[in-house]
Amino acid sequence: MELVADGNVIRSLNRSELRRKVLFYLLSIYPYRSYLSEISRAVRSDPSNVKGCLEGLGVRYTGEESLVGLGLVVVEQSKNGFRYFKVNPDLIEDIKALKTMFNNRKVFAVEIG
């Protein structure tokens, strides 16, 4: 999957600074994983907003545009019942490329067709 050319991924990340912060935080700790409250502290945001950008929550954060819904982040369930979030290892190079693009503040154009 070529994420840098995926219009849904680009649009979703462009629309939410919090999605970008969460994704790039998880990228920064890769290959480790993190749980919701730890991610919330790291990105300095309310846990409900972080949960929304990770998995979707009502109208503001739809499930399809969430980081898990887009396949950028995977959820791991531990034996003790905690849910951990981690960058999708299959897309690590694509996510690194996205981070570079956003850091360089390039204007994104998506071909419609």
Contacts in CASP RR format, 6 or more apart in sequence:
PFRMAT RR
TARGET T0000
AUTHOR 0000-0000-0000
METHOD contacts of the structure
MODEL  1
MELVADGNVIRSLNRSELRRKVLFYLLSIYPYRSYLSEISRAVRSDPSNV
KGCLEGLGVRYTGEESLVGLGLVVVEQSKNGFRYFKVNPDLIEDIKALKT
MFNNRKVFAVEIG
1 91 0 8 1.000
1 94 0 8 1.000
2 94 0 8 1.000
3 9 0 8 1.000
3 72 0 8 1.000
3 91 0 8 1.000
3 94 0 8 1.000
3 95 0 8 1.000
3 97 0 8 1.000
3 98 0 8 1.000
4 10 0 8 1.000
4 94 0 8 1.000
4 97 0 8 1.000
4 98 0 8 1.000
4 101 0 8 1.000
5 110 0 8 1.000
7 110 0 8 1.000
8 64 0 8 1.000
8 65 0 8 1.000
8 70 0 8 1.000
9 70 0 8 1.000
9 72 0 8 1.000
9 98 0 8 1.000
10 108 0 8 1.000
10 110 0 8 1.000
11 65 0 8 1.000
11 110 0 8 1.000
12 19 0 8 1.000
12 65 0 8 1.000
12 70 0 8 1.000
13 19 0 8 1.000
13 20 0 8 1.000
13 23 0 8 1.000
13 98 0 8 1.000
13 102 0 8 1.000
14 108 0 8 1.000
15 65 0 8 1.000
16 53 0 8 1.000
16 61 0 8 1.000
18 43 0 8 1.000
18 45 0 8 1.000
18 49 0 8 1.000
18 50 0 8 1.000
18 53 0 8 1.000
19 53 0 8 1.000
19 66 0 8 1.000
19 67 0 8 1.000
20 102 0 8 1.000
21 43 0 8 1.000
21 45 0 8 1.000
22 39 0 8 1.000
22 43 0 8 1.000
22 50 0 8 1.000
22 53 0 8 1.000
22 54 0 8 1.000
22 67 0 8 1.000
22 73 0 8 1.000
23 67 0 8 1.000
23 72 0 8 1.000
23 73 0 8 1.000
23 87 0 8 1.000
23 95 0 8 1.000
23 98 0 8 1.000
24 99 0 8 1.000
24 102 0 8 1.000
25 34 0 8 1.000
25 39 0 8 1.000
25 42 0 8 1.000
25 43 0 8 1.000
26 33 0 8 1.000
26 34 0 8 1.000
26 39 0 8 1.000
26 73 0 8 1.000
26 85 0 8 1.000
26 86 0 8 1.000
26 87 0 8 1.000
27 87 0 8 1.000
27 92 0 8 1.000
27 95 0 8 1.000
27 96 0 8 1.000
27 99 0 8 1.000
30 86 0 8 1.000
30 87 0 8 1.000
30 89 0 8 1.000
30 92 0 8 1.000
31 86 0 8 1.000
31 89 0 8 1.000
32 86 0 8 1.000
33 76 0 8 1.000
33 84 0 8 1.000
33 85 0 8 1.000
33 86 0 8 1.000
34 42 0 8 1.000
34 84 0 8 1.000
34 85 0 8 1.000
34 86 0 8 1.000
35 82 0 8 1.000
35 83 0 8 1.000
35 84 0 8 1.000
35 85 0 8 1.000
36 47 0 8 1.000
36 50 0 8 1.000
36 51 0 8 1.000
36 54 0 8 1.000
36 83 0 8 1.000
36 85 0 8 1.000
37 47 0 8 1.000
39 50 0 8 1.000
39 54 0 8 1.000
39 85 0 8 1.000
40 46 0 8 1.000
40 47 0 8 1.000
40 50 0 8 1.000
43 50 0 8 1.000
48 57 0 8 1.000
49 61 0 8 1.000
51 57 0 8 1.000
52 58 0 8 1.000
52 60 0 8 1.000
52 61 0 8 1.000
52 66 0 8 1.000
53 61 0 8 1.000
53 66 0 8 1.000
53 67 0 8 1.000
54 66 0 8 1.000
54 67 0 8 1.000
54 68 0 8 1.000
54 73 0 8 1.000
54 85 0 8 1.000
55 63 0 8 1.000
55 66 0 8 1.000
55 67 0 8 1.000
55 68 0 8 1.000
55 69 0 8 1.000
55 75 0 8 1.000
56 62 0 8 1.000
56 63 0 8 1.000
56 65 0 8 1.000
56 66 0 8 1.000
56 68 0 8 1.000
56 69 0 8 1.000
63 69 0 8 1.000
64 70 0 8 1.000
67 73 0 8 1.000
67 85 0 8 1.000
68 74 0 8 1.000
68 75 0 8 1.000
68 85 0 8 1.000
71 88 0 8 1.000
71 91 0 8 1.000
72 87 0 8 1.000
72 88 0 8 1.000
72 91 0 8 1.000
72 95 0 8 1.000
73 85 0 8 1.000
73 86 0 8 1.000
73 87 0 8 1.000
73 88 0 8 1.000
74 85 0 8 1.000
74 86 0 8 1.000
74 87 0 8 1.000
74 88 0 8 1.000
74 89 0 8 1.000
75 83 0 8 1.000
75 84 0 8 1.000
75 85 0 8 1.000
76 83 0 8 1.000
76 84 0 8 1.000
76 85 0 8 1.000
76 86 0 8 1.000
77 83 0 8 1.000
77 84 0 8 1.000
78 84 0 8 1.000
87 95 0 8 1.000
88 95 0 8 1.000
101 108 0 8 1.000
END
